[in-house]
């Protein structure tokens, strides 16, 4: 088996376990929930086929849903995030031969571009997940506050996680 495939499989398992066992039990100031499992979707190579991207994203969300007792919320949000992944990346990076098959990270995109891409992906996921979870527009301010706080908290955690991945590579 390819070494890269094993690394992504290990990352999948580690992120699901970290989310379910640790992050789901942390609520900062009663509004911010750390969401780190989406790092797997963010980190998937750009050359990966769309069918595989959607499948892996759905399975990631489904695994978190099973252990978090959130029926379908994360599976749907992860699948929608997979749909947005390439357009969001190519909004910040020109589409050419150099970016055809990269793994988005601090080292491959540079700090400024990667920070914009990461923030956009995290914000999109948080907005989708909290909107799906609360599914009414009566509490739009609550959804906005929770999505914003979780977005900032998760963005900082994922930036730190990617820094750790950079030093280990």
NORJONOR-V414352 format. One record per residue. N is the residue number from 0. PSI is psi in whole degrees, -180 to 180 (NA if undefined). BURIAL is # if it has 16 or more other C-alpha atoms within 10 Angstrom, else .. Layout:
# NORJONOR-V414352
N;PSI;BURIAL
N;PSI;BURIAL
This chain:
# NORJONOR-V414352
0;147;.
1;141;.
2;-38;.
3;-38;.
4;-42;.
5;-38;.
6;-41;.
7;-35;.
8;-43;.
9;-39;.
10;-41;#
11;-52;#
12;-45;.
13;-42;.
14;-39;#
15;-46;#
16;-43;#
17;-40;.
18;-47;#
19;-43;#
20;-28;.
21;-61;.
22;-32;#
23;-15;#
24;5;.
25;123;.
26;107;.
27;121;.
28;28;.
29;16;.
30;-31;.
31;120;#
32;127;#
33;129;#
34;103;#
35;-15;#
36;-21;#
37;-10;#
38;-31;#
39;-46;#
40;-42;#
41;-36;#
42;-13;#
43;142;#
44;149;#
45;-23;#
46;-3;.
47;137;.
48;151;.
49;-38;.
50;-43;.
51;-40;.
52;-47;#
53;-39;#
54;-49;.
55;-39;#
56;-44;#
57;-46;#
58;-37;#
59;-51;#
60;-39;#
61;-41;#
62;-42;#
63;-39;#
64;-42;#
65;-45;.
66;-13;.
67;-4;.
68;43;.
69;90;.
70;98;.
71;-9;#
72;-53;#
73;-34;#
74;-45;#
75;-46;#
76;-39;#
77;-39;#
78;-42;#
79;-36;#
80;-37;#
81;-36;#
82;-37;.
83;-13;.
84;-56;#
85;-45;.
86;-37;.
87;-40;#
88;-46;#
89;-6;.
90;-25;.
91;-20;.
92;133;.
93;143;.
94;108;.
95;-171;.
96;-29;.
97;-30;.
98;11;#
99;-41;.
100;58;.
101;160;#
102;112;#
103;124;#
104;175;#
105;-41;#
106;-32;.
107;-29;.
108;-20;#
109;154;.
110;-44;.
111;-48;.
112;-43;#
113;-39;#
114;-41;#
115;-44;.
116;-47;#
117;-45;#
118;-41;#
119;-44;#
120;-44;#
121;-43;#
122;-42;#
123;-44;#
124;-47;#
125;-43;#
126;-43;#
127;-48;#
128;-45;#
129;-33;#
130;-41;#
131;-42;#
132;-43;#
133;-23;.
134;29;.
135;155;.
136;12;.
137;-30;.
138;47;.
139;-38;.
140;-38;.
141;-42;.
142;-43;#
143;-42;.
144;-47;.
145;-42;#
146;-42;#
147;-47;#
148;-44;#
149;-35;#
150;-49;#
151;-46;#
152;-47;#
153;-39;#
154;-46;#
155;-41;#
156;-43;#
157;-33;#
158;-42;#
159;-41;.
160;-41;.
161;-33;#
162;-39;.
163;-39;.
164;-33;.
165;-42;.
166;-26;.
167;-22;.
168;NA;.
